[in-house]
């Protein structure tokens, strides 16, 4: 068993110097353990930040997160929020401002670096916004163009009716739907007899199974499933299930047309690259993706050619034995076990850096 050369956050702050290293037995790759964002703030031009589980919990900013983002902006770093949220960009911008993050771009703005002397505004890319753009615009490619008009919706329970309507689609019973749209596992839209008005009903695993079985019966390989949030669990203290689990269950039934939008998949990173280019940061820009999920943030970064910083206080906190939203570094042996297991399953992929929590 290789030793894990990882110091505690307190020790690293005390001794300052080269960050400690976590060595991976399978691939011989190494992850540096950071005590603070300050350890790498001068190494990158831009940061792609996950939101839930990294900078806030959906309602409240985590301790030190607003200050950390502000510090990066004042250093001239471009911040792009990259999120597997089923909501549109404007909702995320409003939430960030309400929590004290900023300055942020305007909803209709493609923000660059700002005026000389200004700090670069925060930009936002969400999987839900990408799906909305794809559904509401023709000629957006094979991922969206052949889906049709009528959809059965697994919803987030907040804005599903407006989202579907504004995208130019119609919520439909599964017997009449052209495809299934998964935005969340809170409600279901299309579970009634009226094609033009489908009142939402609460989600349940039994109802999900019934709908997915019906979707499979509609055609060989099942109806297309478009997933606007491919996360597996929500870092809400209860590890609530997310639509990524539904996608796995549908595939287990034999579904052959499952379309995932968001991390770790390519489309969302292409959109981030486009925003960085508008900010004057080309392919040679030094970019780090910060997130709490190995399967989404770290894997997505590796697949798309950017470094990654894993925050330990999010979705993997239970596995690592640390509190969610805390700043306690995990025990070295637990971190090593998690990273080695993930590396074996994903061809040696490992985070570039590891951070207990997103703070200075």
C-alpha positions as a printed Julia matrix, in Angstrom:
360×3 Matrix{Float64}:
   0.0    0.0     0.0
   1.49   3.32   -1.01
   1.69   5.93    1.68
  -0.52   8.95    1.23
   1.53  12.08    1.65
  -1.23  14.42    2.7
  -0.95  16.94    5.5
  -3.84  18.42    7.42
  -5.15  21.82    6.42
  -3.86  23.37    9.63
  -0.39  21.95    9.17
  -0.22  23.16    5.61
  -1.19  26.67    6.69
   1.48  26.6     9.37
   4.34  25.39    7.19
   3.35  26.86    3.78
   5.62  25.42    1.09
   5.04  22.79   -1.56
   1.55  21.29   -1.21
   1.37  17.7    -0.06
   0.76  14.92   -2.55
  -1.7   12.04   -2.76
  -0.24   9.23   -4.89
  -2.46   6.88   -6.83
  -1.34   3.26   -6.87
  -2.96   2.24  -10.17
  -1.91   5.09  -12.4
   0.99   6.73  -10.6
  -0.76  10.06  -11.08
  -0.72  12.46   -8.15
  -3.17  14.88   -6.58
  -1.78  17.79   -4.61
  -3.51  18.56   -1.31
  -4.19  22.27   -0.97
  -4.67  24.16    2.26
  -6.27  27.11    0.5
  -7.18  28.45   -2.92
  -4.24  30.8    -2.43
  -1.96  27.83   -3.11
  -2.98  27.82   -6.79
  -4.54  31.23   -7.41
  -1.55  32.31   -9.5
  -1.5   29.09  -11.57
  -4.81  29.62  -13.39
  -6.46  32.3   -15.5
 -10.01  31.02  -15.06
 -11.99  28.82  -12.69
 -15.05  26.76  -13.62
 -16.96  26.53  -10.35
 -19.63  24.03   -9.44
 -22.24  25.63   -7.2
 -24.21  23.11   -5.08
 -21.88  21.46   -2.59
 -19.01  23.86   -3.32
 -20.09  27.48   -2.8
 -23.66  27.08   -1.45
 -26.38  24.58   -0.53
 -29.11  26.11   -2.68
 -30.23  28.55    0.01
 -27.17  29.8     1.86
 -23.6   30.5     0.8
 -21.03  28.32    2.54
 -18.73  29.96    5.05
 -15.9   31.73    3.25
 -17.22  31.04   -0.26
 -18.29  34.61   -1.09
 -14.92  35.91    0.07
 -13.04  33.26   -1.93
 -14.9   34.02   -5.17
 -14.44  37.76   -4.61
 -10.72  37.28   -4.07
 -10.35  35.38   -7.34
 -12.27  38.09   -9.19
 -10.11  40.83   -7.7
  -7.05  38.92   -8.88
  -8.45  39.16  -12.41
  -9.56  35.54  -12.68
 -12.53  34.73  -14.89
 -15.21  32.82  -12.97
 -17.72  30.63  -14.81
 -20.33  28.79  -12.76
 -20.72  25.39  -14.45
 -23.69  23.6   -12.97
 -25.83  20.53  -13.52
 -28.87  22.59  -12.58
 -32.11  22.08  -14.46
 -32.92  25.76  -14.04
 -32.11  28.48  -16.53
 -29.2   30.9   -16.29
 -31.28  33.81  -14.97
 -32.46  31.83  -11.95
 -28.87  30.98  -11.04
 -27.7   34.58  -11.44
 -30.51  35.82   -9.18
 -29.66  33.21   -6.54
 -25.96  34.07   -6.61
 -26.64  37.79   -6.23
 -29.04  37.16   -3.34
 -26.31  35.21   -1.54
 -23.78  38.02   -1.96
 -21.76  36.76   -4.93
 -20.82  39.27   -7.59
 -20.46  41.22   -9.68
 -22.3   38.92  -12.07
 -23.1   39.25  -15.75
 -26.57  40.38  -16.76
 -29.0   37.63  -17.78
 -28.8   38.47  -21.49
 -25.13  39.4   -21.43
 -22.24  37.29  -22.67
 -19.81  38.67  -20.13
 -16.15  39.08  -20.92
 -13.43  40.52  -18.74
 -15.32  43.77  -18.19
 -14.05  47.3   -18.58
 -10.42  48.1   -17.75
 -10.1   48.33  -13.99
 -13.24  46.31  -13.34
 -13.19  42.81  -11.89
 -14.31  40.11  -14.36
 -18.04  39.43  -13.83
 -19.24  35.94  -12.97
 -20.69  34.03  -15.92
 -23.09  31.1   -15.66
 -23.6   27.92  -17.69
 -26.24  25.44  -16.55
 -27.25  22.14  -18.1
 -30.88  23.25  -17.85
 -30.16  26.36  -19.88
 -28.37  24.32  -22.56
 -31.35  21.96  -22.79
 -33.77  24.9   -22.98
 -31.77  26.48  -25.8
 -31.68  23.15  -27.62
 -35.4   22.51  -27.28
 -36.48  26.03  -28.22
 -34.13  26.54  -31.19
 -34.13  24.61  -34.44
 -30.93  23.47  -36.06
 -29.17  22.79  -32.76
 -27.98  19.32  -33.73
 -28.9   15.67  -33.36
 -29.15  15.91  -29.58
 -32.38  17.91  -29.77
 -33.72  18.28  -33.32
 -35.48  14.9   -33.62
 -37.25  14.87  -30.25
 -40.68  16.15  -31.27
 -43.12  18.42  -29.43
 -44.7   16.36  -26.66
 -42.84  15.35  -23.53
 -43.49  13.61  -20.25
 -41.6   15.52  -17.55
 -39.88  14.36  -14.39
 -39.65  17.78  -12.76
 -37.89  19.78  -10.11
 -41.28  20.85   -8.77
 -40.58  24.56   -9.18
 -40.67  25.91  -12.73
 -41.44  22.89  -14.89
 -44.64  24.12  -16.54
 -43.11  27.48  -17.51
 -39.88  25.83  -18.68
 -41.7   23.41  -20.99
 -44.12  26.04  -22.28
 -41.41  28.65  -22.96
 -39.35  26.01  -24.78
 -42.28  25.51  -27.15
 -43.07  22.0   -25.95
 -46.24  20.42  -24.55
 -46.45  18.28  -21.41
 -48.12  15.01  -22.4
 -49.12  11.65  -20.95
 -46.51   8.99  -21.55
 -48.91   7.28  -23.95
 -48.74  10.3   -26.26
 -45.29  11.7   -25.5
 -42.53  11.9   -28.11
 -39.81  11.89  -25.46
 -39.18  12.0   -21.72
 -37.55  15.04  -20.11
 -35.85  14.59  -16.71
 -35.23  17.81  -14.76
 -35.61  16.49  -11.22
 -37.23  13.86   -9.04
 -39.75  16.02   -7.19
 -42.82  15.98   -9.43
 -44.19  14.55  -12.65
 -45.81  16.65  -15.36
 -47.95  14.82  -17.88
 -49.55  12.31  -15.54
 -53.13  13.29  -16.37
 -55.61  12.79  -19.23
 -55.71  16.39  -20.54
 -53.09  16.88  -23.27
 -53.17  20.68  -23.0
 -53.01  20.95  -19.21
 -51.24  18.33  -17.18
 -51.28  19.13  -13.45
 -48.09  18.12  -11.7
 -48.26  15.22   -9.28
 -45.68  14.22   -6.65
 -42.85  11.95   -7.76
 -42.56   8.43   -6.41
 -40.26   5.57   -7.35
 -43.31   3.37   -8.05
 -44.77   5.95  -10.43
 -41.37   6.34  -12.08
 -41.18   2.61  -12.75
 -44.65   2.66  -14.28
 -43.74   5.57  -16.57
 -40.41   4.07  -17.65
 -42.02   0.72  -18.41
 -44.62   2.53  -20.53
 -41.86   4.49  -22.29
 -40.1    1.22  -23.11
 -43.31  -0.22  -24.53
 -43.78   2.65  -26.94
 -41.0    1.61  -29.33
 -37.96  -0.69  -29.52
 -35.3    0.72  -27.21
 -37.84   3.03  -25.55
 -38.7    6.69  -26.02
 -35.74   9.09  -25.98
 -34.84  10.29  -22.49
 -33.33  13.79  -22.3
 -31.67  14.44  -18.93
 -31.22  18.11  -18.0
 -29.47  17.28  -14.72
 -27.31  14.13  -14.78
 -26.28  14.38  -11.11
 -26.75  11.22   -9.05
 -27.36  12.75   -5.62
 -27.87  16.21   -4.16
 -25.46  17.34   -1.39
 -28.35  18.42    0.85
 -27.41  16.43    3.93
 -29.75  13.61    2.91
 -28.12  12.6    -0.4
 -31.45  13.03   -2.19
 -31.59  11.17   -5.54
 -31.24  13.09   -8.79
 -32.12  12.34  -12.45
 -28.81  10.62  -13.18
 -30.16   7.68  -11.18
 -33.32   7.63  -13.29
 -31.16   7.45  -16.41
 -29.35   4.39  -15.07
 -32.64   2.7   -14.2
 -34.04   3.39  -17.67
 -30.93   1.94  -19.3
 -31.22  -1.12  -17.05
 -34.65  -1.71  -18.59
 -33.03  -1.8   -22.03
 -33.35   1.85  -23.11
 -30.98   2.7   -25.94
 -31.61   6.45  -26.41
 -30.53   8.3   -23.27
 -29.19  11.83  -23.83
 -27.31  13.41  -20.94
 -26.57  17.15  -20.9
 -24.18  18.55  -18.29
 -21.02  17.43  -16.54
 -19.1   15.25  -17.38
 -20.35  15.48  -20.97
 -18.86  17.6   -23.74
 -21.56  20.17  -24.55
 -21.38  22.1   -21.28
 -17.59  22.41  -21.5
 -17.82  23.65  -25.08
 -20.15  26.38  -23.85
 -17.68  27.32  -21.1
 -14.86  27.48  -23.63
 -16.98  29.8   -25.76
 -17.49  32.16  -22.81
 -13.79  32.09  -21.98
 -12.94  32.92  -25.58
 -15.25  35.94  -25.44
 -13.33  37.01  -22.36
 -10.08  36.85  -24.32
  -8.99  33.5   -22.91
  -8.11  31.11  -25.73
  -7.15  27.45  -25.85
  -3.85  28.2   -24.12
  -5.61  29.66  -21.07
  -4.89  27.95  -17.77
  -8.23  26.64  -16.5
  -9.21  24.7   -13.38
 -12.62  23.16  -12.69
 -13.65  23.13   -9.03
 -16.28  20.67   -7.85
 -17.32  18.13   -5.25
 -18.1   15.16   -7.53
 -15.52  12.76   -8.9
 -18.03  11.39  -11.42
 -19.07  14.78  -12.78
 -16.55  17.53  -11.98
 -13.28  15.6   -11.96
 -14.15  13.19  -14.77
 -15.59  16.01  -16.88
 -12.49  18.12  -16.41
 -10.22  15.22  -17.37
 -12.26  14.42  -20.49
 -12.21  18.04  -21.58
  -8.6   18.95  -21.0
  -8.7   21.09  -17.86
  -7.25  20.64  -14.39
  -9.57  19.84  -11.48
  -9.86  20.71   -7.8
 -11.94  18.27   -5.73
 -13.72  19.76   -2.7
 -14.13  17.07   -0.05
 -17.12  18.53    1.8
 -19.81  17.79   -0.81
 -21.32  14.62   -2.29
 -18.41  12.41   -1.16
 -18.42  13.69    2.43
 -20.0   10.52    3.84
 -17.44   8.3     2.09
 -14.67  10.56    3.35
 -16.02  10.78    6.89
 -16.29  14.58    6.99
 -19.29  16.89    7.48
 -21.0   18.34    4.44
 -20.25  22.05    4.05
 -17.48  21.81    6.65
 -13.76  22.47    6.39
 -12.42  19.33    8.07
  -9.89  17.51    5.87
 -10.53  13.77    5.44
  -8.31  11.13    6.94
  -5.53  10.21    4.49
  -6.5    6.54    4.25
 -10.14   7.33    3.43
  -9.17   9.83    0.75
  -6.68   7.38   -0.72
  -9.26   4.58   -0.82
 -11.83   6.77   -2.57
  -9.39   8.1    -5.17
  -7.87   4.69   -5.87
 -11.28   3.09   -6.35
 -12.37   5.86   -8.69
  -9.09   5.71  -10.59
  -9.4    1.96  -11.15
 -12.89   2.43  -12.62
 -11.96   5.41  -14.8
  -8.57   4.63  -16.34
  -6.51   6.37  -13.68
  -8.39   9.67  -13.67
  -7.65  11.67  -10.53
  -8.19  15.26   -9.41
  -5.26  17.58  -10.02
  -5.73  19.06   -6.55
  -7.73  18.22   -3.41
  -9.2   20.88   -1.12
 -11.1   20.37    2.13
 -13.5   23.23    1.37
 -13.78  26.14   -1.05
 -12.32  28.92    1.04
  -9.18  30.97    1.52
